Amino acid sequence: MDIKYTKNTPAEELANIFIRNLNKEDIIAEIFNFFEYSPIARCNEDPGKIDNPIKDFIDSDYSDVNTLVKIINIVKKGSENSEKQEKELVEKVKSYQLAHLTEDTNLETMAKDLHVSYHYICHIFKVQMGMSINTYKNRKRVEMAIKLLSTTELKIAEISSACGFNNTSYFAEVFTRFTGFAPKSFKDILKSKKLLDFYTLEDILLLTKMESFEFLSGDMKLINEEAFTVTDVNNPDEQSSFLHETAIIEFKNTIYTSWYQSPEAELMGYTPVVGKRSFDCGITFTEKEIIAEAEDKTDKLLYCPPVYGIDEGKLYMFINEMVAPDHIHALNLYLLDEESGKFELLWSRPIPFKLNTNVVKLSNGKLILPGRIGEIDSFPNTPALLISDSGRIDSEWRLIKIAENGDLPDGTQLIHPELSLIENDGTLYIFSRNDMRHVPLLYISKDFGESFTKVMAHDIPYVGTKIYAGTLTDGRNYVICNTDKLDRSKISVYFSEKGSIKFNKQLILFDEKNENLENVTACHYPAAVEYKNKLYIIATKNFDTFIKRGAVLFTVDLNKI
C-alpha cells in the first residue's frame, strides 16, 4: 500500500484508509502489526473490550468505520500502555541487579521476586537493552571494579571478591572481555586519568584512549549562594509553552535577552526568535517582542538560536534559519536600529553553521564564532569556527573545521558538538559537548584557531548540554555548565584567578535539591555577559517535564567571588 500514514494519523482517517486499501481479512492484523500490539497488552485487556468490537466489525462485512475507529483507539492505547509497562519492567530489572550486584543470584529467583515470566523478561530486556541480563550485571560489576582500581589500593583478588566474583580467574576473564585489558594493566592506565562519577563503561574506555587536561584546582572553594540573585525572565504562556537556547548581551546600559520559542514542543510549529530588554540591570524586563519569524508563520522555516556581537558601537545578532530541527538553511545577520529599537536583517547567507555563543574578540584583533558545521539543510556534527580576519562583524567570515565526524579515538561520531572557548595568554581552550559519550571534550589551539590538538578529555564534571565560557575584564576566566548529574538538575559556574586557567572557586547556581527555583526540575543552556562588575547568566528552566520551559537570570556579584 503506497498511501502513507503514521501512528499520529487520526483514527477515523486511518480506518477509512484501511477499509479502502486493504483486503478485508487483513485489516485487523494490520492494525495489530502497525501499533505493535504485543501479547502483554492483549492479556492486560478485558477480552470482551477488544474482541466484541472486532466481532461487530466482521459482522458488518468489514465496512463499519465507526466500529473500526473504536478498535484502532483500543489497540493504540493498549500498545502505548504496553510499551510503558515494558520500560518500567526493564528499569525494575536493572534496579534489582544493582541491588544484588555482588550477590550470586539467579534469574529465576529475580523473575519470581518481580512476579513476571522468566522467559518473557529475558526477551524484553534483550530487546530493550541490546544485551542479556547477565551481561548487564557483569558490565556493572566491571564498572565497579574499575572505580575500585582507580580509587583504592586493594589487591586484584580483593576487588574480584568485592565485585561479586567468586573466582579471580573468571573475574580477569570477564574484565578483559569488556575492557581489552587485564585488571592490573588497566590500573596502570588509570593512574593518569580522572574518572567522573557519571561515566559509563564506554566513557571510561574512551577516556583511556585520550590525553587528559586538568582545569580544576585541588583546593576548590565553594562560594556561598548569597553571591547571586535570581530573576524570572519569561514563563510559559498561552502562545508558547516552550523556549530554549537563550542569549544575553549588554549594550549602552541596556541588557538584551533573546531565545527561540515554540507553541508546545522543541522546534515544532511556529518558531520565532523573541526577546526582552532590561533597563534596570536585570531587575525587570519589557514585554516579549518578535525579532525574527517566517512570513507565513508556519513550521516551514524555523529560527534558532540567537547570539550577539558588538562592533564599532553597533549591536548585531546572528540567527540560524532552519528547514527542520538543527537542519541549517542559512546564517542571518541582523543589526539593531537604535532609532526604531528593531533588529533589521542585513544579510542571509547559505552557511550551514550552528551558532553556540556570542562573538568573541581575540587578542590579535580577529573575531571568532564557535559552533558546528554540516551540509546545507542537514544536521551539523562537525565542530568548527567562523573567523572574521578583518575584525568586523559585517564582513566575510572564514570557516575552519576543528575535527571531522568520527574523529573520537573509540570510533564514535560527535553528536551535538556545541562549543565555547576561552583565550588565555594567546591559547584557545575550546570546550565541546558530545552526546554519544559523557567524557568532557577539549581542543587546544596555540595559533588563534588555525590548528588544533587532538581531542582531549578534561576534569570539569560537565555533562549533557552546552558549556559557556569567557574571561572577565579583570582577567579571571569562568565556565558555566551542568555538572555531576545527567538530568541537568545542577548547574555551576567555576572561576579562576586572574590570568590563570586553573579554576579554584565553584558557585552552584541551581541544584534541584536546594529548590532555589520553585517547581523547576532542570536548568541548562547558559549564556553570560559581564556588566558593572556583575556576571549576568541567563538559562533555560524546565517545569516538571522537558516540554514546559522558561528563562531565568542569575545575577552574580563578582565582588563576592
N, C-alpha and C positions, 0 to 999 in steps of 0.2 A: 504494500500500500504506500503510494508516494505522498499522500497527504501528511503534513507534519502536525504533530500535536505534542504537548508536554503534560507533565503532571499538574501544571497550573492551569491547563485549559479548562474552562468552565464545564461542569458535569453535563449540562444539557447539550452543549456543543459537542462534547466528546461522545455522548450517547448517539446523537444523530450521525456523527462520523462513522461510528462502529456499525450502526444499522445499515447505512447506505453502502459501506465499502467492504464489509466482511461477510463471509459465509455465515449464515445464522448459527450454525452449530459451533462456530469458532469464537463467538462474541464473548461469552462468559470466560472462556480460557484466556482470551487476550486480555481481559480486564485483570484477571488474577496475575498473569505474567507481567503485564505492564506496571502494575503497582507493587510487584514483588510481594504478593500476599502469602506470607510464609505459613507453614503448619502451626507455628506457635500462635500466630494471630487468629487462625481459623479455630484452634482449640479454645482460645480465650473468649470467643464469641458464643452467644446463645445460638445453638444450631438453627432454631426457627427464625432468628433475626435475619440471617442471610439466606437460608435455604428456602423459606417461604416466598420471598420476592423472586428468587430465581425460578421457582416453580410457576409463579404467576406470569413471569416474562416468557417462559417456554409455552405456557398455555395460550398466550397472546400471539403465538406463532412468531416470537422474537421481534415484535413490532411495537410494543408499548414503551414509548420513550420515557414517560414519567416513572415507570417501574424500573427501567434501566438506570435512570438518574439516581434513584434510591439505592440500587445495587452499587453503583460507582461510588457514591458517598460513603456507604458502609465499608466497602473494600479499602478505599483511600484512607479513611480514618483508622481502620484496623491495621493497615500497613504502617502508618505513621506511629501508632502505639507500639507495634511490634518492634520497629527499629529503635525506639526509645528504650523499650524493655531490654533488648539485646545489649545496647550500650551500657545500661545500668548493670546488667548481669556481668559483663566483662569487667567493669570497674570493681564489682564485688569480688571477682576472682583475683584481680590484681591486688586489692587490699588484703584479701585472705593470704595470698602468697607472701606479701611483705610482712604481715603479722606473724607468719610462720617461717620466715626466711631461713633461719638457722636450724629448723626442725626437719626431721626426716619424715614428713607427712606424705601420704599418697593421694592421688586424685580422686579415688573412690570415696575416701573419707571426706575430702573437700566437697564433692558433689552432694554427699549425704548431709553435710552441715549446711549447705546452701539450699537444700531441698530442690535439687534440679537433676535432670538426667545426666549421667556421666558422659555418655556419648554425645549428647546434644551440646553440652557446654564445651567439650573439647573441640567440636566442629566450629561453633560460633566464635570461640576465642581465636582459633587459627584463621578464620575468615577476617575477623576484625583487626587482629594484631599482626598477621603475617608470620606468626611463629607459634609453636606449641606452648602449652602452659609450662612444661618442664624447661623448655629453652628460655622462656621468660624468667623463670625462677633462677636458673643458673646465671643468666645475664645480670640479674640484680645482685646475686652473690659475688660475681666478678667485680661489679662496680663498688660493692662494699670492700672487697679485698684491695682494690686499687687505692681507695681512700686510706685504708689502714697501712698500706705500703708507703703512702706519701706522708702520713702524719705520725706514725709510730715507729718504734724500733723493734717491734715484735718479729720473732723468727717466722719463717715461711710455714712451718708446721703449726705454729700458734695461730697464724692468720687463717690457715686452712680450717682449723677447728672452729675458730670464732665465726667463720662464714658458713658453717653448717656442713662442711665436707668431712666425712669420717676417714678419708684416705688421702694422704698428702700427694701421692702419685696421681690420683684421679683429679684432685684439685689442680695440679700443674697441667694436666692434660686439658681440662676444661678452660683454664685461664689462657693457655697458649692458643686454643682453638678460637677464642673470642678476640684476643689481642695480637696474636702473631709473635708474642714474646713469652719466654719463661718468666715466672714471677720475679726472680732475683734480677734478671736483666731489665725488666720493666721498672723495678725500684730505682735502678741507677739512672734510667732515663728521666724519671720523675723528679730527681734532685734539683734540676734547674727549671722546673715548671711550677706554676701556681694554679692549683685546682680550685675552681669556684664551686660553691655548694650545688648549684643548679645544673652542673654538667651531666650529660648522659654519657654512656659508654662511647658513642660516636664522637661526641665533643672531645672526650679525653684522648681518643685515638688521633683526632685531627690536631689537638694541641701538641702531641708528641712529634708531629711532623713539621712544626714551625718554630722559628726563633721567638723568644718572648721578650717583651719590653715592660719594665716596671715604672709605673707612674706614681703609685701610692707610697707615701712615707710610712715608715714603721711606727711612728708616733702620731697617728691620726687623732685629731681633736674634734669632738662632736660639738657643733655650735648650738647654743640654746635657741629654741624656736621663737623666742622673743625678738630675734633679729629680723623677722619679716612679718608682714601683714598680708591678709587675703581679701580679695575683692572679686565679686561676681562681675563678669563682663557680659555674658549672654547665656540665657537658658532656653530650653526647647519651648516653642510656641506653636500656634495652630498652623502656621505656614511652613515651619521647619522644625523637626524633632532631632535632626542630625546636623552636626557641624564637625569640621576636622581641619588639621594642618593650619594652625593659627600662625600669624606673623605679627611682628611688632617693630616699631621704629619711633624715634623722637625726631621731630623736625620743627624748628622755630618755636620751641616751647609748647608744642602740641604732641601728644602721644597718639599715634595711629595704630590701630589694630585691624586685622582682617583674617578671613578664613573662607573656605568654601562651605556651602550648606546644601542639604538635600531634604526633600519632604519627609522621608521616613528611613531610608537605608543609604549606606555609603555609595556615593556616586551613582545613584539611581534616580531617574526623573530629572526635573528642572534643577540644575545645579549651578547657581551663580556664585561669584565671589562677592562677599559683602564685607562691610567694615563699620567700625565705630571709632570715635575720637574722644580724647580726654584733654580738657584744658586746665585741669587742676591736679596734675601729677598722678593720674590713675585713681583718683577718689571716686569720680563719677564719669559716666560715658554718655555720649549722644545716642540717639536712636539709630538703628541699623540703616545703612544706605547701600544700594547696589552699586558695585564698582564695575563689574563685567558680567554679561549674560548673553545667551544666544537670543537672536532676534525673535525666533518663533517660540521661545520658552519651552522647548521640548527637550528630550534627552539625546538629540542628535549631536549636539556639541556640549561638552562639559568643561567647566573651568576649575582648575586646581593645580597646584596651590599658589598662593601669592608669596612673593618675597620682595624686600625693599632694597633700595640703594640710594645714596645721596652723592651728588656730584656737582661741583661748582654752584652750590647754593640752590640746587633743584632736587626735588624728591621724585624718584622713579619707582615703578613697580613692575616686576616681571610676573607673568601668569602663564601657566600651561593651558593650551587648548587641546581637548582630547575628544576622540570619537567613541571611546569606551573606557572603563576604569583603567587608568595608568597606560592607555594606548595613546601616545603623544602625537598630536597632529601638527602643532605649531607652537612656537615660543613667541609670546606677545609682550611688547614693551609699552608701558603707559607712563605719562608724565602728569604730575599734579599741576593743574591750572589754579594758581593761588587766588586769582580773582574770583573764579566761579566756585572754587573748592572741589572741583571734579577731576577725576583722573581721565585723561584723554589718550586714546590709542595713538602711539607714534608709528609703530610698525608691527607686522606679524610675519614671521619667517618660518619656513618648514624645517625647523631644527628639533628633532625628537629627543630633547634633553629634559629630564625630570628635575625640577628645582628642589632644593633642600634647605638652603639657608640664605640669609641676606648677603648682599655683595660684600666681599672682604677686600680691603685695600692693603696691598703688600708694601713692605718697606722699600721695594725697588720701584714703587710708583705704579705698578700694574694692578689691575683689578682681577678678582677671581670669583667664580661661582662654582661651588662644589655640587655634584649631582650624579646622575647616571644617564646613559645614552642607549639608544636602540635604533631600530629601523622606524621609518615613518609609519604611524598608525599601528605600531606593535609595542610589546612590553619591553621597557628598558631595564636591562640587568647588568650592564657594563659600567662599573664605576668610572667617572670621568670628571674633567674640569673644563669650564669655559674661561678663557683668559682674554682680557682686553689689554693688548700691548700698549695702546695709547693712553691707558688710564682713564678713558672716557666711557661712560655707560652707554651713550647713544651711538657708539662707534661699532666697528667689527669685533666679533668675539671668535677666538680661535679654540678649537676643540682638541683636548688631549685625553686619550684613554689611559686610565691608570692600570687597568688589567682587563683581560678578556674573560668571557664566561668560561667556567670550568677550570679556573686557574688555581683553585684551592688544592693543597697537596694531597687531599684524600680523594680527589677526582670529582667532588660535588661542585655544582654550579652556584654562583652567587644568586641570591634572591632578595630583592629589595635592598640593594647596597646603597642605602641613604648615607650621605657623607656630611661631615662637619670638620672644620680644621682650626688649628692654632698655628700661628707663626711665632716661633721663639728663637731669637738670635739667628735669624736667617734660615732656619729649618722649618719646614712644614710638617706638622703631625696631623695626619688625615685619618679620622675615625670612620669606621664603616659598620653599618648594620648588615646582618646576614641571617635570613630566616631559615636556611637549610640546617645550620648549626647554631649553637648558643655561644660559641667562643667569640669574645670581642675582638674585632679585627683592626689592624693598624697598617697604614702605609706611611713611609717617611720619604720626603724629598729634600735634598740639600741644594737644589738649583731652582727654587721657586716654581716647582710644578712641572719641570721639563722631563724629569726621570724620577723613578721611584724604586725603593727597596722591594724585595719580595714581600708578600703579605706576611704580617707578624701577628702574634697574639699579645694581649696586654692584660693587666691585672685589675683594671677598674671593673667592678662586678656589674657591668652594664649588660642589659639583655632585652631583646624583643622589639624595641622601637627605635625611633630616631634619637641620636645623641646630638646635643647642641653645645658648641664650644666657642670660646672667644678670649679676648685679652682686655682687661680693664685699662683705663687711662693711667693708672699708677704702675702698670707693668705686671700686675698679677694675672694669672691665667685661671680660667674656670671651665668646667664641663658640667652639663646638666643632663641627667639620664635616668631612666628607670633602672633600679638596682635590685639585686638579690632574688627577686621573685619573677616568675614567668607571666603572672597575670596583670602586670602593670599597676599593681596596687601600692607601689612605693616609688617615689621619685626624689632624687637627691641632687644637690649641687656641690661640687668639690672646688676648693680654692687652693692655689699655690702661693708661695711667697713671690715677691717682685722678681721678675726675670727668671723664674725657675719653672721647670716642667714637672717637678715633684709636688704632688698635691698632699697637703697635710691638714686640711680642715674640711669637714663634711657638715652640710646643713640639710636635714631631711625636710623637704617641703610638704610632702604628703605621705602618710602611711595609713592604710585603711584601719589599722588597729587604733591609731590615735584619734580618728574621727574628727579631724580638724576641718573637714568639709562635709556638711550634713548630707546624708543619703548618697554620697559619691563613693563608688566602688573602685574606680581606677582613674589615674591621672597620667597623661602621656603626651608625646609630641611637643616638647617645649621649644620656645624661641625666646630670645632675650635682647634687651638693649640697655645700655647704661645711660643715666641721666641724673645730674645733680647729686652725685655720689650715692646713687641707689641703682640697683640692678632690677629692672622690670622683666619678669619672666611670665609669659603667657603660655597656657597649656590647655589641651582638651581634657574635659572631665566627663566621666561616664556615670549615668544613673542606673543602677541595678543591672542593666544589660549593656551590650555594645551598640545598641540601637539609639537610645536617647542620649544625646551628648550636648554639652555646653562648653563655655570657655571661662577660664578663671585666671586671675592675675595675682602673682606673688610679688610683693614689693620688698626687696631685701635691702636693709640699711647697711651699706658697706662699712660704715664706721664701727659697726658691731661685729664685724668679721675679723 
